[in-house]
Amino acid sequence: MNTDTAAPSSTEKTRRAVFLDRDGVLNEDRNYLWKTEEFVLLPGVVEALSRLQAAGFLLVVVTNQSGIARGLYTENDYQNLTEYMRGRLEGYGIRLSGVYHCPHHPVHGKGPYRVSCGCRKPRPGLILQASEELGIDVRRSFLVGDTQSDMEAGRTAGVGRCILVRTGHILDEKDIVAADICLNDLREASDWIISHSKTQQTI
């Protein structure tokens, strides 16, 4: 986990956020990505994040990173890529309020990383942790992902709307029905979020 935005001093959760999967939503999905030279932002991502930030949303990345558990790269490798991603986005004036990751896998993990944890999506641990630490009202927030597990994590955490995009995994019907809406990419998702946030009701 890595955050740089302090939560309000009050215990009341008032902030709205867009929770974002990383691979296949923000950047090209390359299996077990950890090298900075292979990190490629998807078309329209900068524009979409800029619009969401301007609309007052916190931008929070929640990502499974089982490559750590599998021994394909280290926590330091992951953190180096995270700082590179932050730097790229900050160059466009985009600030990520938090980047949360799960390094575990219940079957293929090695040593202490082989565990059935609460943070690996489809479980909601990363979203709930971010909500507590950043003072986020999940009911007034949105999630954008490219898999059914992203949608399930958002649902279980109580996120107001969960959006599936087609820029990552190949989707089938069971993926699509798990989402509130399926759109082509993050740019379309940002349009949908901004238009629906004006009338979104808390539950």
MARVEXTOR-497105 format. One record per residue (C-alpha): residue in three letters; x, y, z. Coordinates in steps of 0.02 Angstrom, whole numbers. Example, Ala and Ser with C-alpha at 12.3 -4.5 7.8 and 13.67 -1.06 7.14 Angstrom:
2
PT     r       px       py       pz
PT   ALA      615     -225      390
PT   SER      684      -53      357
END
This chain:
203
PT     r       px       py       pz
PT   MET        0        0        0
PT   ASN       58      176      -37
PT   THR      -39      336       -2
PT   ASP        1      520       -1
PT   THR     -164      603       43
PT   ALA     -209      616      227
PT   ALA     -387      577      280
PT   PRO     -492      713      361
PT   SER     -473      730      548
PT   SER     -657      690      570
PT   THR     -710      508      574
PT   GLU     -850      548      453
PT   LYS     -817      483      278
PT   THR     -862      620      155
PT   ARG     -743      602       10
PT   ARG     -790      528     -158
PT   ALA     -666      419     -252
PT   VAL     -644      322     -411
PT   PHE     -562      156     -372
PT   LEU     -458       97     -520
PT   ASP     -384      -70     -564
PT   ARG     -212      -45     -640
PT   ASP     -169     -169     -778
PT   GLY     -294     -162     -919
PT   VAL     -375       -2     -854
PT   LEU     -233      124     -836
PT   ASN      -96       36     -934
PT   GLU      -76     -103    -1060
PT   ASP     -101     -272     -977
PT   ARG       63     -366     -992
PT   ASN       71     -521     -885
PT   TYR      160     -487     -721
PT   LEU      217     -314     -769
PT   TRP      358     -243     -663
PT   LYS      482     -162     -783
PT   THR      462       25     -806
PT   GLU      512       15     -989
PT   GLU      360      -97    -1020
PT   PHE      236       20     -936
PT   VAL      124       99    -1069
PT   LEU      -25      208    -1025
PT   LEU     -181      166    -1123
PT   PRO     -253      295    -1244
PT   GLY     -368      420    -1160
PT   VAL     -312      380     -983
PT   VAL     -230      547     -949
PT   GLU     -382      642    -1012
PT   ALA     -500      532     -910
PT   LEU     -403      547     -747
PT   SER     -385      735     -769
PT   ARG     -573      754     -789
PT   LEU     -611      645     -639
PT   GLN     -486      740     -532
PT   ALA     -559      906     -587
PT   ALA     -732      841     -540
PT   GLY     -671      818     -361
PT   PHE     -642      631     -354
PT   LEU     -495      551     -264
PT   LEU     -404      431     -380
PT   VAL     -362      267     -293
PT   VAL     -278      118     -375
PT   VAL     -319      -56     -307
PT   THR     -220     -195     -390
PT   ASN     -185     -381     -368
PT   GLN        2     -415     -386
PT   SER       21     -603     -373
PT   GLY      184     -592     -469
PT   ILE      261     -548     -301
PT   ALA      188     -705     -222
PT   ARG      248     -810     -369
PT   GLY      426     -745     -352
PT   LEU      424     -663     -524
PT   TYR      471     -493     -453
PT   THR      497     -417     -282
PT   GLU      406     -289     -175
PT   ASN      545     -167     -219
PT   ASP      517     -198     -404
PT   TYR      332     -164     -382
PT   GLN      364       -5     -282
PT   ASN      487       58     -413
PT   LEU      355       37     -547
PT   THR      225      120     -437
PT   GLU      336      272     -412
PT   TYR      368      276     -599
PT   MET      181      273     -633
PT   ARG      151      411     -507
PT   GLY      287      516     -586
PT   ARG      217      492     -761
PT   LEU       44      546     -704
PT   GLU      108      691     -599
PT   GLY      191      755     -756
PT   TYR       15      782     -822
PT   GLY      -45      859     -659
PT   ILE     -131      700     -600
PT   ARG     -110      650     -418
PT   LEU     -153      476     -357
PT   SER     -221      484     -180
PT   GLY     -175      304     -147
PT   VAL     -103      148     -227
PT   TYR     -150      -13     -137
PT   HIS      -92     -186     -187
PT   CYS     -112     -368     -136
PT   PRO       50     -469     -150
PT   HIS      -29     -637     -103
PT   HIS      -94     -792     -191
PT   PRO     -182     -935     -102
PT   VAL     -116    -1071     -217
PT   HIS       38    -1011     -311
PT   GLY      114     -902     -176
PT   LYS      283     -944     -103
PT   GLY      323     -940       82
PT   PRO      227     -807      179
PT   TYR      142     -748       19
PT   ARG       44     -910        4
PT   VAL     -109     -860      102
PT   SER     -296     -840       78
PT   CYS     -304     -656      122
PT   GLY     -439     -526      130
PT   CYS     -353     -405       13
PT   ARG     -345     -505     -148
PT   LYS     -488     -460     -261
PT   PRO     -628     -519     -273
PT   ARG     -618     -490      -86
PT   PRO     -643     -308      -36
PT   GLY     -496     -279       81
PT   LEU     -400     -153      -24
PT   ILE     -554      -45      -52
PT   LEU     -604      -51      131
PT   GLN     -428       -6      186
PT   ALA     -423      143       69
PT   SER     -595      197      128
PT   GLU     -538      198      310
PT   GLU     -371      282      279
PT   LEU     -431      415      158
PT   GLY     -604      452      228
PT   ILE     -697      390       75
PT   ASP     -885      364       67
PT   VAL     -890      208      -40
PT   ARG    -1077      227      -72
PT   ARG    -1045      389     -166
PT   SER     -893      318     -256
PT   PHE     -861      221     -416
PT   LEU     -749       76     -468
PT   VAL     -675       42     -639
PT   GLY     -602     -128     -679
PT   ASP     -579     -253     -819
PT   THR     -628     -416     -733
PT   GLN     -772     -495     -640
PT   SER     -664     -502     -483
PT   ASP     -649     -313     -487
PT   MET     -838     -298     -495
PT   GLU     -861     -422     -352
PT   ALA     -737     -329     -243
PT   GLY     -828     -166     -274
PT   ARG     -998     -242     -238
PT   THR     -942     -323      -77
PT   ALA     -860     -162      -18
PT   GLY    -1022      -66      -51
PT   VAL     -957       43     -193
PT   GLY    -1099      142     -270
PT   ARG    -1068       98     -453
PT   CYS     -952      -31     -533
PT   ILE     -897       -7     -714
PT   LEU     -817     -136     -827
PT   VAL     -703      -83     -970
PT   ARG     -646     -181    -1122
PT   THR     -463     -127    -1126
PT   GLY     -398     -274    -1025
PT   HIS     -462     -452    -1012
PT   ILE     -572     -531    -1144
PT   LEU     -747     -520    -1071
PT   ASP     -890     -643    -1075
PT   GLU    -1070     -630    -1020
PT   LYS    -1038     -673     -837
PT   ASP     -913     -531     -826
PT   ILE    -1032     -407     -905
PT   VAL    -1183     -449     -797
PT   ALA    -1078     -420     -640
PT   ALA    -1058     -235     -685
PT   ASP    -1177      -88     -682
PT   ILE    -1118      -47     -858
PT   CYS     -986     -107     -981
PT   LEU     -894       28    -1079
PT   ASN     -751       30    -1203
PT   ASP     -618      117    -1099
PT   LEU     -579      234     -954
PT   ARG     -618      387    -1058
PT   GLU     -797      328    -1084
PT   ALA     -805      276     -901
PT   SER     -754      451     -845
PT   ASP     -894      527     -948
PT   TRP    -1019      406     -871
PT   ILE     -956      436     -694
PT   ILE     -964      625     -708
PT   SER    -1139      623     -781
PT   HIS    -1205      498     -652
PT   SER    -1118      576     -502
PT   LYS    -1233      727     -516
PT   THR    -1387      623     -477
PT   GLN    -1309      480     -379
PT   GLN    -1405      438     -221
PT   THR    -1325      373      -63
PT   ILE    -1390      208       -2
END
